[in-house]
Amino acid sequence: MEIDKLKLSYQAEIEIQNEKLKMSNQELRQFTYAISHDLKEPLRMISSFSNLWYRKNKKTNDATDEEYFYYVRDGAARMTTMLQGLLDYATIGNNAREPEMVDLNKMVADIQTILYVRISENQAVFNLSELPLIHTHRVLLFQLMQNLISNAIKFKRPNISPIINITSKETKNSYIISVQDNGIGIAEQHLETVFNIFKRLHTKEEYEGTGIGLSLCEKIIHH
């Protein structure tokens, strides 16, 4: 009898803590969305008025003026991209439809069409196995696969065409989908932190980006 009471007490406490965690996560998502959304308007003003100033004074701008304007424009553009990344991160799964049957072969083909210019410019080569038809959230999987393929193209080795292998393996109750490439890879010491939001392993001069892409991928997978 005492054991049953103890079990019920623990179960009730677990349910309370789970509900608190759920509420905290929801509040965090709402806060992140509000902050990133509300900061976009001031950034638009910075970009708009700096462009107006530049056009007005273009004939009299010297090299220093040009340099300062570049920093303002570049900083505003990068912050806008980061805020959009935050919005994407905060709202992952919010608008996801019910799971449906998705043809992965067609999905990869659609992504190749979208990324056609980058694929051509970098002479990327794809090796694809026959991919399965799976029951999943179409939009989230599309975003995940597009991010992984984009990264494989972006983080290629110098003067070496990216080779992207996409394979599947059927297990008892699921499929394991693998996206592998011959790029620069991730050093072992960074494996635990590379999925942290805004974590960058390279300077923006080496590789463009915000450091949100892999965080998005991880969150989609956990979703």
MITI-525158 format. One record per residue: residue in one letter; x, y, z of N, C-alpha, C in turn; residue number from 0. Coordinates in pm, whole numbers. Layout:
! residues N
  r  n.east  n.north    n.up  ca.east  ca.north   ca.up  c.east  c.north    c.up    k
  a       X        Y       Z        X         Y       Z       X        Y       Z  NUM
...
***
This chain:
! residues 223
  r  n.east  n.north    n.up  ca.east  ca.north   ca.up  c.east  c.north    c.up    k
  m      82     -121       0        0         0       0      86      126       0    0
  e     189      128      90      278       243      97     354      262     -33    1
  i     394      150     -94      467       156    -221     379      215    -330    2
  d     252      175    -333      159       229    -432     142      379    -414    3
  k     131      424    -288      118       567    -262     242      642    -307    4
  l     359      581    -282      485       644    -321     495      656    -473    5
  k     452      551    -544      453       554    -690     363      665    -743    6
  l     244      674    -685      150       777    -728     204      917    -701    7
  s     273      931    -587      332      1061    -553     440     1100    -652    8
  y     529     1003    -685      634      1029    -783     576     1061    -920    9
  q     474      984    -959      412      1006   -1090     349     1144   -1098   10
  a     282     1185    -990      221      1318    -987     327     1427    -997   11
  e     439     1408    -927      548      1507    -930     609     1515   -1069   12
  i     626     1400   -1134      682      1397   -1270     590     1471   -1366   13
  e     459     1448   -1354      363      1516   -1441     366     1667   -1420   14
  i     380     1708   -1294      388      1852   -1264     512     1913   -1326   15
  q     626     1845   -1311      752      1896   -1366     748     1898   -1519   16
  n     687     1796   -1579      674      1794   -1725     590     1910   -1775   17
  e     483     1940   -1703      396      2051   -1741     470     2184   -1727   18
  k     549     2198   -1620      628      2320   -1602     730     2335   -1714   19
  l     794     2224   -1751      892      2227   -1858     827     2265   -1990   20
  k     708     2209   -2015      635      2241   -2138     602     2390   -2144   21
  m     557     2446   -2031      524      2588   -2027     648     2674   -2045   22
  s     759     2633   -1983      884      2709   -1996     932     2711   -2140   23
  n     925     2596   -2207      967      2588   -2346     879     2675   -2435   24
  q     748     2675   -2407      656      2758   -2485     686     2906   -2464   25
  e     711     2945   -2338      744      3084   -2308     874     3124   -2376   26
  l     972     3034   -2377     1100      3063   -2441    1082     3082   -2590   27
  r    1000     2998   -2654      975      3012   -2797     906     3145   -2827   28
  q     808     3180   -2743      738      3307   -2764     831     3426   -2745   29
  f     918     3417   -2645     1013      3526   -2619    1110     3541   -2735   30
  t    1165     3430   -2781     1260      3434   -2892    1195     3490   -3017   31
  y    1072     3446   -3044     1000      3495   -3161     977     3645   -3150   32
  a     931     3691   -3032      901      3834   -3015    1026     3919   -3031   33
  i    1136     3877   -2968     1260      3955   -2974    1310     3964   -3118   34
  s    1319     3849   -3185     1374      3849   -3321    1282     3922   -3418   35
  h    1150     3909   -3398     1055      3976   -3487    1058     4127   -3466   36
  d    1057     4171   -3340     1052      4314   -3311    1181     4387   -3346   37
  l    1292     4316   -3348     1419      4380   -3382    1436     4399   -3533   38
  k    1353     4332   -3611     1366      4344   -3756    1336     4485   -3805   39
  e    1236     4550   -3745     1196      4682   -3792    1307     4786   -3773   40
  p    1371     4795   -3654     1484      4888   -3642    1596     4860   -3741   41
  l    1619     4733   -3770     1724      4699   -3867    1686     4746   -4007   42
  r    1558     4733   -4041     1513      4782   -4171    1533     4933   -4180   43
  m    1509     5004   -4070     1530      5148   -4068    1677     5183   -4087   44
  i    1765     5108   -4019     1909      5131   -4034    1950     5112   -4180   45
  s    1905     5003   -4239     1941      4974   -4379    1885     5081   -4473   46
  s    1759     5117   -4454     1695      5213   -4544    1760     5351   -4536   47
  f    1779     5401   -4414     1834      5536   -4399    1983     5543   -4435   48
  s    2056     5435   -4410     2197      5435   -4450    2208     5433   -4603   49
  n    2117     5361   -4670     2116      5362   -4817    2078     5499   -4871   50
  l    1981     5564   -4807     1943      5699   -4848    2059     5796   -4831   51
  w    2127     5786   -4718     2243      5872   -4693    2351     5849   -4799   52
  y    2375     5720   -4830     2480      5687   -4927    2449     5746   -5064   53
  r    2323     5729   -5109     2286      5781   -5241    2293     5934   -5245   54
  k    2253     5997   -5135     2254      6143   -5129    2396     6199   -5136   55
  n    2490     6129   -5075     2627      6181   -5065    2727     6105   -5153   56
  k    2674     6026   -5246     2760      5938   -5326    2870     6015   -5398   57
  k    2840     6132   -5451     2939      6207   -5529    3051     6263   -5443   58
  t    3024     6284   -5315     3125      6345   -5228    3189     6245   -5131   59
  n    3143     6121   -5133     3200      6021   -5043    3346     5993   -5076   60
  d    3431     5987   -4973     3569      5947   -4995    3583     5800   -4956   61
  a    3707     5750   -4959     3731      5608   -4933    3687     5568   -4792   62
  t    3707     5658   -4696     3668      5629   -4558    3516     5619   -4545   63
  d    3445     5711   -4611     3298      5705   -4611    3248     5574   -4670   64
  e    3311     5531   -4780     3272      5406   -4845    3294     5288   -4750   65
  e    3407     5291   -4679     3438      5182   -4587    3337     5177   -4472   66
  y    3306     5293   -4415     3210      5298   -4305    3072     5250   -4349   67
  f    3032     5292   -4470     2901      5250   -4521    2897     5099   -4540   68
  y    3007     5043   -4589     3014      4897   -4608    2992     4825   -4475   69
  y    3058     4874   -4369     3044      4809   -4238    2901     4818   -4186   70
  v    2837     4933   -4204     2698      4949   -4160    2607     4854   -4236   71
  r    2620     4853   -4368     2534      4769   -4452    2559     4620   -4424   72
  d    2687     4582   -4413     2720      4442   -4390    2671     4397   -4253   73
  g    2690     4482   -4151     2644      4446   -4017    2494     4431   -4009   74
  a    2422     4523   -4073     2275      4515   -4073    2227     4391   -4147   75
  a    2293     4358   -4258     2253      4240   -4336    2277     4112   -4257   76
  r    2392     4104   -4189     2421      3984   -4111    2326     3971   -3992   77
  m    2294     4082   -3927     2201      4077   -3815    2062     4036   -3861   78
  t    2020     4084   -3978     1890      4045   -4032    1885     3894   -4057   79
  t    1994     3841   -4113     2002      3697   -4139    1998     3618   -4009   80
  m    2069     3666   -3908     2070      3598   -3779    1932     3599   -3714   81
  l    1863     3713   -3723     1730      3721   -3665    1632     3628   -3735   82
  q    1645     3618   -3868     1560      3525   -3942    1590     3382   -3899   83
  g    1719     3353   -3877     1756      3221   -3827    1695     3192   -3691   84
  l    1695     3293   -3604     1632      3278   -3473    1483     3250   -3485   85
  l    1418     3323   -3576     1275      3300   -3600    1250     3157   -3647   86
  d    1332     3112   -3742     1319      2975   -3792    1337     2875   -3679   87
  y    1439     2899   -3597     1471      2808   -3486    1357     2804   -3385   88
  a    1302     2922   -3353     1198      2931   -3250    1067     2869   -3295   89
  t    1044     2868   -3426      913      2824   -3476     917     2687   -3543   90
  i    1029     2615   -3529     1037      2481   -3586     920     2396   -3536   91
  g     847     2340   -3628      738      2250   -3593     606     2318   -3562   92
  n     607     2451   -3545      482      2519   -3509     375     2505   -3617   93
  n     421     2509   -3743      325      2504   -3854     333     2372   -3931   94
  a     395     2274   -3867      410      2145   -3935     274     2077   -3952   95
  r     250     2027   -4072      126      1956   -4098     136     1815   -4040   96
  e      27     1744   -4050       27      1605   -4006     125     1525   -4093   97
  p     188     1422   -4037      279      1339   -4117     207     1282   -4240   98
  e     283     1267   -4346      227      1214   -4471     333     1129   -4540   99
  m     293     1056   -4642      389       975   -4716     472     1067   -4806  100
  v     603     1053   -4796      695      1140   -4870     792     1054   -4950  101
  d     804     1085   -5078      899      1017   -5167    1033     1090   -5157  102
  l    1130     1028   -5091     1260      1094   -5070    1335     1115   -5201  103
  n    1318     1027   -5297     1383      1045   -5427    1338     1175   -5493  104
  k    1208     1198   -5491     1153      1321   -5550    1196     1443   -5469  105
  m    1200     1429   -5337     1239      1542   -5253    1382     1585   -5283  106
  v    1473     1490   -5293     1612      1523   -5324    1622     1586   -5463  107
  a    1545     1536   -5558     1544      1594   -5693    1495     1738   -5689  108
  d    1393     1766   -5609     1342      1903   -5596    1448     1995   -5535  109
  i    1521     1945   -5435     1627      2024   -5372    1739     2051   -5471  110
  q    1773     1952   -5552     1876      1972   -5655    1834     2081   -5753  111
  t    1706     2086   -5785     1656      2191   -5874    1671     2328   -5810  112
  i    1633     2339   -5683     1642      2466   -5612    1787     2513   -5601  113
  l    1879     2419   -5578     2020      2453   -5559    2101     2439   -5688  114
  y    2033     2440   -5801     2099      2412   -5930    2221     2500   -5955  115
  v    2208     2630   -5930     2319      2722   -5958    2440     2688   -5872  116
  r    2419     2669   -5743     2530      2637   -5653    2592     2502   -5687  117
  i    2507     2407   -5723     2558      2275   -5760    2645     2285   -5885  118
  s    2600     2362   -5984     2675      2379   -6109    2805     2454   -6086  119
  e    2798     2565   -6010     2917      2646   -5986    3026     2567   -5914  120
  n    2986     2478   -5825     3084      2401   -5747    3109     2262   -5804  121
  q    3042     2231   -5917     3057      2101   -5983    3033     1986   -5885  122
  a    2929     2000   -5806     2897      1898   -5706    2848     1770   -5774  123
  v    2890     1657   -5719     2852      1526   -5772    2767     1454   -5667  124
  f    2655     1398   -5710     2566      1327   -5618    2570     1177   -5647  125
  n    2582     1099   -5542     2568       954   -5551    2448      915   -5465  126
  l    2341      869   -5529     2217       842   -5457    2181      695   -5467  127
  s    2150      635   -5352     2091       502   -5355    1940      519   -5376  128
  e    1871      409   -5396     1725       418   -5406    1670      452   -5268  129
  l    1608      568   -5258     1559       615   -5128    1414      574   -5107  130
  p    1374      558   -4981     1241       502   -4953    1129      604   -4957  131
  l    1010      552   -4952      888       631   -4929     862      622   -4779  132
  i     860      737   -4710      847       734   -4564     732      822   -4516  133
  h     686      792   -4396      577       866   -4333     638      970   -4239  134
  t     627     1099   -4274      699      1201   -4197     638     1339   -4223  135
  h     694     1440   -4156      655      1579   -4180     732     1630   -4302  136
  r     662     1651   -4411      726      1686   -4538     811     1813   -4527  137
  v     754     1922   -4474      823      2051   -4472     949     2044   -4387  138
  l     940     1980   -4270     1056      1971   -4182    1166     1887   -4244  139
  l    1129     1775   -4305     1230      1690   -4367    1295     1762   -4485  140
  f    1215     1837   -4561     1270      1913   -4674    1373     2013   -4624  141
  q    1340     2085   -4517     1432      2184   -4461    1559     2117   -4411  142
  l    1545     2004   -4346     1660      1930   -4296    1751     1887   -4410  143
  m    1694     1822   -4512     1774      1772   -4623    1839     1887   -4700  144
  q    1766     1995   -4720     1822      2109   -4793    1939     2170   -4716  145
  n    1926     2182   -4584     2035      2236   -4503    2160     2148   -4512  146
  l    2140     2017   -4502     2254      1925   -4506    2323     1928   -4642  147
  i    2245     1930   -4749     2304      1934   -4883    2373     2068   -4907  148
  s    2312     2177   -4862     2374      2310   -4875    2507     2315   -4802  149
  n    2511     2259   -4681     2636      2256   -4605    2742     2174   -4676  150
  a    2701     2063   -4735     2797      1978   -4806    2861     2052   -4922  151
  i    2784     2139   -4986     2839      2219   -5097    2924     2333   -5044  152
  k    2877     2400   -4941     2947      2518   -4888    3081     2483   -4825  153
  f    3083     2378   -4745     3205      2344   -4671    3289     2241   -4746  154
  k    3311     2268   -4873     3392      2178   -4956    3540     2209   -4936  155
  r    3624     2115   -4976     3768      2137   -4970    3809     2229   -5086  156
  p    3911     2311   -5066     3955      2402   -5173    3993     2325   -5300  157
  n    3940     2373   -5411     3974      2318   -5543    3933     2172   -5561  158
  i    3842     2124   -5480     3794      1987   -5493    3641     1989   -5502  159
  s    3588     1928   -5605     3442      1926   -5622    3378     1844   -5510  160
  p    3270     1894   -5453     3203      1818   -5347    3136     1693   -5402  161
  i    3152     1585   -5329     3084      1459   -5361    2988     1431   -5246  162
  i    2861     1417   -5279     2757      1402   -5177    2690     1266   -5194  163
  n    2700     1183   -5093     2641      1050   -5095    2517     1048   -5006  164
  i    2404     1012   -5062     2280      1004   -4985    2229      860   -4994  165
  t    2224      794   -4878     2188       653   -4875    2082      628   -4768  166
  s    2022      512   -4775     1923       473   -4674    1947      329   -4632  167
  k    1913      302   -4507     1924       166   -4454    1798      135   -4375  168
  e    1735       26   -4408     1610       -11   -4340    1642      -90   -4214  169
  t    1582      -48   -4103     1594      -123   -3978    1459     -187   -3949  170
  k    1443     -240   -3829     1320      -313   -3797    1197     -224   -3806  171
  n    1206     -102   -3750     1089       -15   -3744    1108      120   -3811  172
  s    1219      139   -3880     1246       273   -3935    1350      264   -4046  173
  y    1385      381   -4098     1493       394   -4195    1600      487   -4138  174
  i    1724      457   -4168     1835       547   -4135    1879      613   -4265  175
  i    1863      745   -4273     1901       821   -4392    2035      889   -4364  176
  s    2132      868   -4451     2266       925   -4432    2299     1023   -4544  177
  v    2353     1138   -4506     2405      1236   -4601    2553     1255   -4569  178
  q    2638     1207   -4658     2783      1213   -4637    2848     1294   -4749  179
  d    2962     1356   -4717     3033      1433   -4820    3183     1425   -4797  180
  n    3259     1477   -4892     3405      1476   -4885    3461     1613   -4848  181
  g    3383     1689   -4773     3422      1825   -4738    3525     1833   -4628  182
  i    3534     1951   -4566     3639      1976   -4467    3612     1905   -4335  183
  g    3489     1863   -4312     3458      1788   -4192    3454     1874   -4066  184
  i    3439     1808   -3953     3433      1874   -3823    3535     1810   -3732  185
  a    3625     1891   -3676     3728      1838   -3587    3663     1775   -3464  186
  e    3727     1670   -3412     3670      1595   -3300    3639     1682   -3179  187
  q    3726     1782   -3153     3705      1864   -3034    3582     1954   -3044  188
  h    3526     1965   -3165     3409      2051   -3183    3278     1972   -3193  189
  l    3286     1840   -3187     3166      1759   -3211    3057     1782   -3107  190
  e    3095     1815   -2983     2995      1834   -2879    2931     1972   -2883  191
  t    2997     2068   -2946     2946      2206   -2944    2899     2257   -3080  192
  v    2924     2183   -3186     2896      2233   -3320    2746     2256   -3344  193
  f    2661     2188   -3265     2517      2205   -3282    2460     2317   -3195  194
  n    2546     2383   -3117     2499      2497   -3038    2459     2612   -3130  195
  i    2351     2681   -3096     2304      2790   -3180    2408     2901   -3186  196
  f    2431     2954   -3305     2529      3059   -3335    2674     3011   -3324  197
  k    2695     2881   -3308     2832      2829   -3302    2892     2828   -3441  198
  r    3004     2896   -3456     3075      2899   -3584    3216     2846   -3564  199
  l    3261     2762   -3657     3396      2706   -3650    3492     2780   -3741  200
  h    3438     2873   -3822     3520      2947   -3918    3477     3093   -3919  201
  t    3565     3178   -3966     3531      3320   -3976    3435     3341   -4092  202
  k    3363     3454   -4089     3269      3483   -4198    3341     3508   -4329  203
  e    3471     3544   -4320     3548      3562   -4443    3577     3428   -4510  204
  e    3592     3323   -4427     3619      3190   -4482    3492     3126   -4537  205
  y    3387     3127   -4456     3259      3067   -4496    3146     3156   -4443  206
  e    3055     3192   -4532     2941      3274   -4491    2845     3191   -4408  207
  g    2759     3259   -4334     2659      3188   -4255    2644     3251   -4117  208
  t    2548     3196   -4041     2517      3253   -3910    2548     3158   -3795  209
  g    2574     3031   -3824     2594      2935   -3716    2464     2878   -3662  210
  i    2356     2891   -3739     2227      2840   -3695    2188     2712   -3768  211
  g    2246     2689   -3886     2203      2579   -3972    2200     2443   -3905  212
  l    2311     2405   -3840     2315      2273   -3776    2225     2267   -3653  213
  s    2208     2380   -3585     2114      2384   -3472    1973     2355   -3520  214
  l    1937     2413   -3636     1806      2386   -3695    1791     2238   -3729  215
  c    1896     2182   -3788     1893      2040   -3825    1870     1952   -3703  216
  e    1944     1980   -3596     1930      1900   -3474    1789     1912   -3416  217
  k    1736     2034   -3416     1602      2055   -3360    1496     1984   -3443  218
  i    1512     1986   -3576     1417      1915   -3663    1420     1766   -3633  219
  i    1541     1711   -3619     1554      1567   -3592    1488     1530   -3460  220
  h    1509     1612   -3357     1449      1584   -3227    1298     1603   -3228  221
  h    1251     1689   -3320     1106      1712   -3329    1035     1585   -3374  222
***
